[in-house]
Amino acid sequence: MFRVLLLIAAAAFANAAPASFRDSDGATHEPLGKADDRKATVLLFLMPDCPVANAMAPELARIASEYGKRGVRFYAVYATSNAAEVAAHRRDYRLPFPGLLDPKCVLARGAGATRVPEVAVYSADGKLLYRGRVDDRAVKVGRMRPQPGRQDLRRALDAILAGKKPDPSTTEAVGCYHPL
């Protein structure tokens, strides 16, 4: 039932969401717009003051570097930060993708994201295919495993790039509450 509601919400969101968002450098992006050469789009919901998200930053950069070469676009999405804070966060944590400003939480609501860090992966035609955690390293806020046992975002992207649906299509993200 939850999966059906998620798909209905994603379809409604794709038709109603604003097409463009500004990043911390002032450039405009259409993360869920018509795909050109991209095979998927990953929205990474982040906040500069979330220790769980900050601990995941090196892995997020590695994933973006690896899968960006394979046609996957990455965007960090910030709801509570201004352009200067986002630029500083991206610089401090060496995040190689644009940091979109989403003060009205349009992208988070559309994806159903409630935690930071949480990811939403969309197909080239704007369908939500996966939402959840990056991996299972975060057990709870304040408790992290040294290494992940399951790399959920990588598994989802591998499935999508192979023309399959991610299984599972949702996982429970652990982190800071998103300010919806």
C-alpha positions in Angstrom: 0.0 0.0 0.0 2.8 2.4 0.9 4.5 1.7 -2.4 1.3 2.6 -4.3 0.9 5.8 -2.3 4.5 6.7 -3.0 4.1 6.2 -6.7 0.9 8.3 -6.8 2.6 11.1 -4.9 5.6 11.0 -7.2 3.4 11.2 -10.3 1.5 14.2 -8.9 4.8 15.8 -7.9 6.3 15.4 -11.3 3.4 17.3 -12.9 3.2 20.0 -10.2 6.8 20.7 -9.1 8.6 23.8 -10.3 11.0 22.9 -13.1 14.0 24.9 -12.0 16.0 25.6 -8.8 18.9 27.9 -8.2 22.2 26.5 -6.8 24.6 28.2 -4.4 26.5 29.8 -7.3 23.3 31.3 -8.8 23.0 28.9 -11.7 19.6 27.4 -12.6 19.0 23.7 -12.8 16.1 21.5 -13.8 16.9 18.3 -11.9 13.7 16.6 -12.9 13.3 18.2 -16.3 13.4 16.4 -19.5 16.4 14.2 -19.7 19.1 14.9 -22.3 21.9 12.4 -21.9 21.2 11.4 -18.3 20.1 7.9 -17.3 19.0 8.9 -13.8 19.0 11.8 -11.4 19.9 11.5 -7.7 18.7 14.1 -5.2 20.8 14.1 -2.0 18.9 15.8 0.9 21.6 17.4 3.1 22.0 20.0 5.9 25.3 21.5 6.8 24.8 20.9 10.5 23.8 17.2 10.3 26.6 15.0 11.6 25.3 11.9 9.9 25.2 13.7 6.5 28.6 15.1 7.0 30.0 11.7 7.9 28.6 10.4 4.6 30.1 13.2 2.5 33.2 11.3 1.3 31.1 8.4 0.2 28.6 10.6 -1.6 31.5 12.3 -3.5 32.9 8.8 -4.5 29.5 7.6 -5.7 28.9 10.8 -7.7 32.3 10.5 -9.3 31.8 6.9 -10.2 28.2 7.0 -11.4 28.5 10.5 -12.9 30.7 8.9 -15.6 27.8 6.5 -16.4 25.2 9.1 -17.0 23.8 9.7 -13.5 23.4 13.3 -12.4 23.7 14.3 -8.8 22.3 17.3 -6.9 22.5 18.1 -3.2 19.3 19.7 -2.0 19.3 22.1 1.0 16.1 23.4 2.6 17.4 25.4 5.6 20.6 27.1 4.2 21.3 30.2 2.2 23.6 30.2 -0.8 26.7 31.2 1.2 26.2 28.4 3.7 25.6 25.8 0.9 28.7 27.0 -1.0 30.8 26.7 2.2 29.4 23.3 3.0 30.1 22.0 -0.5 33.6 23.4 -0.4 34.4 22.1 3.2 33.2 18.6 2.4 34.4 18.5 -1.2 31.0 17.8 -2.7 31.4 17.8 -6.5 27.8 18.4 -7.4 25.5 21.4 -7.4 23.9 22.5 -4.2 20.3 23.4 -4.9 18.4 25.8 -2.7 14.9 24.5 -1.8 13.6 26.7 1.1 10.0 25.6 0.5 11.0 21.9 0.6 9.4 21.2 -2.7 11.8 18.5 -3.7 11.8 16.8 -0.3 8.0 16.7 -0.1 7.8 15.4 -3.7 10.2 12.6 -2.9 8.8 11.9 0.5 12.2 12.5 2.1 12.0 13.0 5.9 15.6 12.6 7.0 19.1 13.9 6.2 20.9 12.3 4.5 18.3 10.7 2.4 18.4 10.2 -1.4 15.8 10.0 -4.1 16.6 8.5 -7.4 14.6 9.4 -10.5 14.5 7.9 -13.9 15.3 9.9 -17.0 11.6 10.5 -17.5 11.1 11.8 -13.9 9.8 8.7 -12.1 10.8 8.1 -8.6 12.6 4.7 -8.5 14.4 4.6 -5.1 14.2 6.6 -1.9 16.1 6.0 1.3 19.5 5.7 2.7 22.9 5.8 1.0 24.0 2.7 3.0 23.5 1.1 6.3 26.5 2.6 8.0 24.3 4.9 10.3 22.7 2.7 12.9 21.1 5.6 14.7 22.1 9.2 15.2 25.4 9.2 17.1 26.2 5.5 16.2 27.9 4.6 12.9 29.4 1.4 11.7 33.0 1.7 10.5 32.0 0.1 7.1 28.6 -0.4 5.5 27.2 -3.9 5.2 24.8 -2.9 2.5 25.4 -0.1 -0.1 21.8 0.7 -0.9 22.3 3.7 -3.3 25.0 1.9 -5.3 22.7 -1.2 -5.6 19.8 0.9 -6.7 21.9 2.7 -9.3 23.4 -0.5 -10.6 19.9 -1.9 -11.1 18.6 1.2 -12.8 21.6 1.3 -15.2 21.0 -2.4 -16.0 17.4 -1.6 -16.9 15.9 -3.1 -13.8 13.9 -1.8 -10.9 15.7 -1.3 -7.6 14.8 -3.9 -5.0 14.0 -2.7 -2.5 12.6 0.6 -3.9 12.6 2.2 -0.4 14.8 1.9 2.7 14.7 3.6 6.0 17.1 6.5 6.2 18.8 7.2 9.5 19.8 10.8 10.3 18.6 14.2 11.2 15.0 15.1 10.7 14.3 17.1 7.5 12.7 20.4 8.2 9.5 19.8 6.2 
